[in-house]
Amino acid sequence: MNVKGKIYLDYNNKESAELIFNSLEIDNKNYLKSKLKEDKIIYEINSETLGSFLATADDLIASEIVIEKILDATQ
């Protein structure tokens, strides 16, 4: 089975999107495709199993939440 999905993240401004994109890109390389478009990040996940897909999505979302909290604390 092949499981595919996209996660769209919208931000208040291009600078925040770019900072988060660059912060996550190193960890996400070779696991999923990502695109930065203005104030949005689009992630494409392709996995061979549902469990792997969900684990990848969960890791991505957890990492994004941590970065958002760091940004909020430093502003």
N, CA, C and O atoms as CSV, one atom per row, in Angstrom:
chain,resi,resn,atom,element,x,y,z
A,1,MET,N,N,0.847,-1.160,0.000
A,1,MET,CA,C,0.000,0.000,0.000
A,1,MET,C,C,0.903,1.237,0.000
A,1,MET,O,O,1.979,1.225,0.598
A,2,ASN,N,N,0.466,2.286,-0.663
A,2,ASN,CA,C,1.174,3.561,-0.669
A,2,ASN,C,C,0.219,4.631,-0.148
A,2,ASN,O,O,-0.882,4.798,-0.673
A,3,VAL,N,N,0.646,5.356,0.887
A,3,VAL,CA,C,-0.185,6.386,1.505
A,3,VAL,C,C,0.433,7.743,1.193
A,3,VAL,O,O,1.616,7.968,1.450
A,4,LYS,N,N,-0.378,8.651,0.635
A,4,LYS,CA,C,0.100,9.976,0.266
A,4,LYS,C,C,-0.789,11.027,0.907
A,4,LYS,O,O,-1.988,10.822,1.094
A,5,GLY,N,N,-0.177,12.152,1.237
A,5,GLY,CA,C,-0.960,13.249,1.797
A,5,GLY,C,C,-0.169,14.539,1.777
A,5,GLY,O,O,1.050,14.541,1.610
A,6,LYS,N,N,-0.887,15.636,1.951
A,6,LYS,CA,C,-0.265,16.955,2.002
A,6,LYS,C,C,-0.695,17.654,3.281
A,6,LYS,O,O,-1.831,17.518,3.735
A,7,ILE,N,N,0.232,18.399,3.846
A,7,ILE,CA,C,-0.053,19.233,5.005
A,7,ILE,C,C,0.274,20.663,4.612
A,7,ILE,O,O,1.380,20.961,4.160
A,8,TYR,N,N,-0.703,21.542,4.791
A,8,TYR,CA,C,-0.535,22.958,4.471
A,8,TYR,C,C,-0.464,23.742,5.779
A,8,TYR,O,O,-1.337,23.614,6.637
A,9,LEU,N,N,0.579,24.552,5.922
A,9,LEU,CA,C,0.724,25.402,7.096
A,9,LEU,C,C,0.728,26.854,6.643
A,9,LEU,O,O,1.548,27.248,5.814
A,10,ASP,N,N,-0.185,27.646,7.184
A,10,ASP,CA,C,-0.291,29.067,6.848
A,10,ASP,C,C,0.213,29.901,8.025
A,10,ASP,O,O,-0.085,29.605,9.182
A,11,TYR,N,N,0.969,30.934,7.716
A,11,TYR,CA,C,1.537,31.806,8.744
A,11,TYR,C,C,1.093,33.245,8.530
A,11,TYR,O,O,0.566,33.595,7.473
A,12,ASN,N,N,1.311,34.069,9.539
A,12,ASN,CA,C,0.908,35.473,9.474
A,12,ASN,C,C,1.718,36.281,8.477
A,12,ASN,O,O,1.237,37.279,7.941
A,13,ASN,N,N,2.954,35.847,8.228
A,13,ASN,CA,C,3.798,36.592,7.303
A,13,ASN,C,C,4.841,35.683,6.667
A,13,ASN,O,O,5.080,34.563,7.117
A,14,LYS,N,N,5.448,36.195,5.616
A,14,LYS,CA,C,6.428,35.428,4.850
A,14,LYS,C,C,7.675,35.129,5.684
A,14,LYS,O,O,8.263,34.055,5.558
A,15,GLU,N,N,8.079,36.081,6.538
A,15,GLU,CA,C,9.288,35.910,7.340
A,15,GLU,C,C,9.168,34.726,8.303
A,15,GLU,O,O,10.106,33.941,8.446
A,16,SER,N,N,8.020,34.602,8.959
A,16,SER,CA,C,7.799,33.480,9.875
A,16,SER,C,C,7.798,32.158,9.120
A,16,SER,O,O,8.409,31.185,9.562
A,17,ALA,N,N,7.116,32.122,7.991
A,17,ALA,CA,C,7.065,30.902,7.183
A,17,ALA,C,C,8.464,30.493,6.742
A,17,ALA,O,O,8.821,29.316,6.793
A,18,GLU,N,N,9.249,31.470,6.312
A,18,GLU,CA,C,10.607,31.192,5.846
A,18,GLU,C,C,11.492,30.682,6.982
A,18,GLU,O,O,12.263,29.742,6.792
A,19,LEU,N,N,11.389,31.283,8.135
A,19,LEU,CA,C,12.184,30.860,9.286
A,19,LEU,C,C,11.833,29.431,9.699
A,19,LEU,O,O,12.723,28.618,9.947
A,20,ILE,N,N,10.562,29.132,9.772
A,20,ILE,CA,C,10.134,27.784,10.153
A,20,ILE,C,C,10.510,26.774,9.070
A,20,ILE,O,O,10.966,25.673,9.378
A,21,PHE,N,N,10.322,27.142,7.820
A,21,PHE,CA,C,10.690,26.258,6.710
A,21,PHE,C,C,12.165,25.892,6.796
A,21,PHE,O,O,12.524,24.718,6.718
A,22,ASN,N,N,13.016,26.899,6.957
A,22,ASN,CA,C,14.464,26.654,7.015
A,22,ASN,C,C,14.861,25.848,8.244
A,22,ASN,O,O,15.792,25.044,8.186
A,23,SER,N,N,14.169,26.056,9.347
A,23,SER,CA,C,14.466,25.316,10.568
A,23,SER,C,C,14.118,23.833,10.438
A,23,SER,O,O,14.834,22.975,10.955
A,24,LEU,N,N,13.034,23.540,9.755
A,24,LEU,CA,C,12.582,22.152,9.624
A,24,LEU,C,C,13.202,21.421,8.440
A,24,LEU,O,O,13.226,20.191,8.424
A,25,GLU,N,N,13.694,22.139,7.470
A,25,GLU,CA,C,14.163,21.527,6.221
A,25,GLU,C,C,15.287,20.521,6.458
A,25,GLU,O,O,15.314,19.470,5.817
A,26,ILE,N,N,16.204,20.822,7.357
A,26,ILE,CA,C,17.333,19.926,7.620
A,26,ILE,C,C,16.838,18.579,8.120
A,26,ILE,O,O,17.307,17.534,7.668
A,27,ASP,N,N,15.895,18.599,9.050
A,27,ASP,CA,C,15.369,17.366,9.636
A,27,ASP,C,C,14.474,16.596,8.671
A,27,ASP,O,O,14.376,15.372,8.756
A,28,ASN,N,N,13.824,17.306,7.757
A,28,ASN,CA,C,12.853,16.669,6.863
A,28,ASN,C,C,13.460,16.121,5.579
A,28,ASN,O,O,12.818,15.337,4.880
A,29,LYS,N,N,14.673,16.517,5.263
A,29,LYS,CA,C,15.297,16.080,4.021
A,29,LYS,C,C,15.284,14.554,3.929
A,29,LYS,O,O,15.561,13.872,4.916
A,30,ASN,N,N,14.973,14.030,2.779
A,30,ASN,CA,C,14.911,12.598,2.481
A,30,ASN,C,C,13.679,11.898,3.069
A,30,ASN,O,O,13.486,10.705,2.835
A,31,TYR,N,N,12.839,12.624,3.832
A,31,TYR,CA,C,11.634,12.008,4.391
A,31,TYR,C,C,10.359,12.513,3.736
A,31,TYR,O,O,9.375,11.783,3.620
A,32,LEU,N,N,10.388,13.770,3.309
A,32,LEU,CA,C,9.207,14.331,2.667
A,32,LEU,C,C,9.615,15.512,1.804
A,32,LEU,O,O,10.701,16.072,1.959
A,33,LYS,N,N,8.731,15.877,0.897
A,33,LYS,CA,C,8.979,17.025,0.028
A,33,LYS,C,C,8.340,18.247,0.665
A,33,LYS,O,O,7.278,18.162,1.281
A,34,SER,N,N,9.002,19.380,0.505
A,34,SER,CA,C,8.443,20.602,1.069
A,34,SER,C,C,8.645,21.763,0.111
A,34,SER,O,O,9.622,21.820,-0.637
A,35,LYS,N,N,7.685,22.693,0.156
A,35,LYS,CA,C,7.731,23.889,-0.686
A,35,LYS,C,C,7.338,25.089,0.159
A,35,LYS,O,O,6.436,25.013,0.993
A,36,LEU,N,N,8.023,26.185,-0.069
A,36,LEU,CA,C,7.688,27.441,0.580
A,36,LEU,C,C,7.074,28.343,-0.468
A,36,LEU,O,O,7.686,28.606,-1.504
A,37,LYS,N,N,5.859,28.823,-0.205
A,37,LYS,CA,C,5.162,29.735,-1.121
A,37,LYS,C,C,4.616,30.902,-0.322
A,37,LYS,O,O,3.594,30.790,0.355
A,38,GLU,N,N,5.323,32.038,-0.414
A,38,GLU,CA,C,4.939,33.248,0.318
A,38,GLU,C,C,4.840,32.962,1.813
A,38,GLU,O,O,5.860,32.715,2.456
A,39,ASP,N,N,3.624,32.990,2.385
A,39,ASP,CA,C,3.457,32.759,3.815
A,39,ASP,C,C,2.903,31.366,4.121
A,39,ASP,O,O,2.268,31.155,5.155
A,40,LYS,N,N,3.153,30.415,3.208
A,40,LYS,CA,C,2.656,29.047,3.368
A,40,LYS,C,C,3.788,28.036,3.163
A,40,LYS,O,O,4.710,28.254,2.377
A,41,ILE,N,N,3.684,26.929,3.893
A,41,ILE,CA,C,4.578,25.794,3.671
A,41,ILE,C,C,3.696,24.613,3.303
A,41,ILE,O,O,2.677,24.360,3.946
A,42,ILE,N,N,4.096,23.895,2.266
A,42,ILE,CA,C,3.359,22.712,1.818
A,42,ILE,C,C,4.277,21.509,1.952
A,42,ILE,O,O,5.371,21.484,1.389
A,43,TYR,N,N,3.825,20.515,2.700
A,43,TYR,CA,C,4.582,19.277,2.876
A,43,TYR,C,C,3.842,18.149,2.184
A,43,TYR,O,O,2.625,18.018,2.317
A,44,GLU,N,N,4.582,17.333,1.441
A,44,GLU,CA,C,4.028,16.145,0.790
A,44,GLU,C,C,4.656,14.915,1.433
A,44,GLU,O,O,5.877,14.762,1.450
A,45,ILE,N,N,3.816,14.058,1.951
A,45,ILE,CA,C,4.280,12.834,2.602
A,45,ILE,C,C,3.864,11.639,1.762
A,45,ILE,O,O,2.695,11.503,1.401
A,46,ASN,N,N,4.808,10.785,1.454
A,46,ASN,CA,C,4.553,9.527,0.744
A,46,ASN,C,C,5.163,8.398,1.565
A,46,ASN,O,O,6.370,8.391,1.807
A,47,SER,N,N,4.345,7.451,1.991
A,47,SER,CA,C,4.818,6.347,2.820
A,47,SER,C,C,4.263,5.033,2.302
A,47,SER,O,O,3.244,4.987,1.614
A,48,GLU,N,N,4.965,3.972,2.654
A,48,GLU,CA,C,4.520,2.647,2.224
A,48,GLU,C,C,3.455,2.063,3.143
A,48,GLU,O,O,2.724,1.152,2.756
A,49,THR,N,N,3.370,2.597,4.374
A,49,THR,CA,C,2.360,2.099,5.307
A,49,THR,C,C,1.671,3.272,5.988
A,49,THR,O,O,2.218,4.374,6.047
A,50,LEU,N,N,0.498,3.036,6.489
A,50,LEU,CA,C,-0.244,4.059,7.208
A,50,LEU,C,C,0.489,4.438,8.488
A,50,LEU,O,O,0.533,5.613,8.853
A,51,GLY,N,N,1.057,3.464,9.161
A,51,GLY,CA,C,1.798,3.737,10.394
A,51,GLY,C,C,2.979,4.664,10.153
A,51,GLY,O,O,3.219,5.585,10.934
A,52,SER,N,N,3.706,4.428,9.090
A,52,SER,CA,C,4.845,5.278,8.740
A,52,SER,C,C,4.382,6.682,8.372
A,52,SER,O,O,5.008,7.670,8.758
A,53,PHE,N,N,3.293,6.767,7.631
A,53,PHE,CA,C,2.723,8.068,7.260
A,53,PHE,C,C,2.347,8.867,8.502
A,53,PHE,O,O,2.691,10.042,8.625
A,54,LEU,N,N,1.636,8.215,9.423
A,54,LEU,CA,C,1.194,8.904,10.630
A,54,LEU,C,C,2.365,9.315,11.518
A,54,LEU,O,O,2.333,10.383,12.129
A,55,ALA,N,N,3.396,8.478,11.593
A,55,ALA,CA,C,4.578,8.817,12.386
A,55,ALA,C,C,5.298,10.031,11.799
A,55,ALA,O,O,5.745,10.910,12.536
A,56,THR,N,N,5.408,10.076,10.478
A,56,THR,CA,C,6.046,11.215,9.816
A,56,THR,C,C,5.247,12.490,10.034
A,56,THR,O,O,5.816,13.533,10.354
A,57,ALA,N,N,3.930,12.414,9.863
A,57,ALA,CA,C,3.072,13.581,10.075
A,57,ALA,C,C,3.142,14.049,11.526
A,57,ALA,O,O,3.206,15.250,11.785
A,58,ASP,N,N,3.132,13.119,12.464
A,58,ASP,CA,C,3.207,13.458,13.881
A,58,ASP,C,C,4.532,14.142,14.214
A,58,ASP,O,O,4.546,15.146,14.926
A,59,ASP,N,N,5.645,13.609,13.707
A,59,ASP,CA,C,6.954,14.218,13.946
A,59,ASP,C,C,7.021,15.628,13.366
A,59,ASP,O,O,7.546,16.543,13.999
A,60,LEU,N,N,6.491,15.794,12.169
A,60,LEU,CA,C,6.496,17.099,11.512
A,60,LEU,C,C,5.706,18.117,12.340
A,60,LEU,O,O,6.192,19.217,12.603
A,61,ILE,N,N,4.514,17.756,12.739
A,61,ILE,CA,C,3.662,18.671,13.496
A,61,ILE,C,C,4.274,18.982,14.864
A,61,ILE,O,O,4.245,20.133,15.300
A,62,ALA,N,N,4.819,17.985,15.537
A,62,ALA,CA,C,5.450,18.219,16.838
A,62,ALA,C,C,6.640,19.165,16.705
A,62,ALA,O,O,6.812,20.059,17.533
A,63,SER,N,N,7.451,18.981,15.684
A,63,SER,CA,C,8.606,19.854,15.460
A,63,SER,C,C,8.163,21.277,15.146
A,63,SER,O,O,8.768,22.239,15.619
A,64,GLU,N,N,7.125,21.405,14.361
A,64,GLU,CA,C,6.616,22.729,14.002
A,64,GLU,C,C,6.085,23.452,15.235
A,64,GLU,O,O,6.289,24.657,15.383
A,65,ILE,N,N,5.421,22.741,16.102
A,65,ILE,CA,C,4.897,23.338,17.334
A,65,ILE,C,C,6.037,23.856,18.211
A,65,ILE,O,O,5.938,24.946,18.775
A,66,VAL,N,N,7.108,23.089,18.329
A,66,VAL,CA,C,8.258,23.514,19.127
A,66,VAL,C,C,8.853,24.803,18.557
A,66,VAL,O,O,9.158,25.731,19.305
A,67,ILE,N,N,9.015,24.858,17.257
A,67,ILE,CA,C,9.588,26.058,16.637
A,67,ILE,C,C,8.663,27.256,16.836
A,67,ILE,O,O,9.139,28.358,17.110
A,68,GLU,N,N,7.362,27.062,16.705
A,68,GLU,CA,C,6.422,28.168,16.944
A,68,GLU,C,C,6.535,28.683,18.372
A,68,GLU,O,O,6.495,29.893,18.593
A,69,LYS,N,N,6.676,27.783,19.350
A,69,LYS,CA,C,6.814,28.199,20.736
A,69,LYS,C,C,8.109,28.984,20.951
A,69,LYS,O,O,8.124,29.963,21.697
A,70,ILE,N,N,9.170,28.570,20.314
A,70,ILE,CA,C,10.445,29.289,20.409
A,70,ILE,C,C,10.289,30.688,19.801
A,70,ILE,O,O,10.753,31.672,20.377
A,71,LEU,N,N,9.642,30.773,18.649
A,71,LEU,CA,C,9.428,32.082,18.017
A,71,LEU,C,C,8.590,32.989,18.916
A,71,LEU,O,O,8.906,34.169,19.075
A,72,ASP,N,N,7.537,32.450,19.497
A,72,ASP,CA,C,6.684,33.250,20.374
A,72,ASP,C,C,7.463,33.750,21.601
A,72,ASP,O,O,7.276,34.883,22.044
A,73,ALA,N,N,8.322,32.905,22.132
A,73,ALA,CA,C,9.082,33.267,23.332
A,73,ALA,C,C,10.157,34.310,23.045
A,73,ALA,O,O,10.546,35.064,23.937
A,74,THR,N,N,10.629,34.356,21.826
A,74,THR,CA,C,11.713,35.293,21.489
A,74,THR,C,C,11.214,36.593,20.908
A,74,THR,O,O,12.014,37.492,20.648
A,75,GLN,N,N,9.936,36.723,20.698
A,75,GLN,CA,C,9.412,37.963,20.109
A,75,GLN,C,C,8.948,38.931,21.157
A,75,GLN,O,O,8.480,40.021,20.826
